Amino acid sequence: MSEFLYMGGYAAYVWPSYLLALLILVLNLVAPFYCARRVKRALVRKARLSRRAT
């Protein structure tokens, strides 16, 4: 098992790249939810403003 984790001496390069790839994948999954929430808030704000104007 330690040989696998050592990656033939390249562990210092391999594991950080795996972690970076995992981080990017997680951000790609989470980002749309935050963007949708922001858009919904903006739409609600616009609807409230338009109700006040009429």
N, C-alpha and C positions, 0 to 999 in steps of 0.2 A: 504494500500500500504506500509506503514512503517513497518508493521509486516512482509511482504514479504521480504523487504530489510534487515530487522534485522535478518531474518532466524533463529528465535528462540534462539538467543544468539550466533549463530555460524557464523555470517556474517564475522568476522575477518578471518575465515578459508575458507569459501565458496567462497567469491568474489575474493580473490587473486588466488585461484586455477582455477576459471573460466577464469580469465585474463591470467594466465599462459598457460592454454589449448588453448585459442584463439591465443596467441602469437606463440605457437608451430605450430598451424594449418596455420597461415599466413606465417611463415617461410618455412613450407613444400610446400606452393604454390609458393613462390617467389624464393627460392633457385635454382630450376632447370633452371630458366631463366638466372640467373647470371652464372651458370656453363656452359650453352650452349654458352653464349656470350664469356666466357673465352676460350672455346674449339675452337670456330670460329676464334678468334684472333690468337690462336696458329697455326691453320691450314693456315691462311693467311700468317703468319710470315714464316712458313716452306715453303710455295709455293714461296714466294719472295726469300728466301735463295736458293732454288733449281734452280730458274731461273737464279740467279746470278752465280751459280756454273757451269752452262752449257754454 
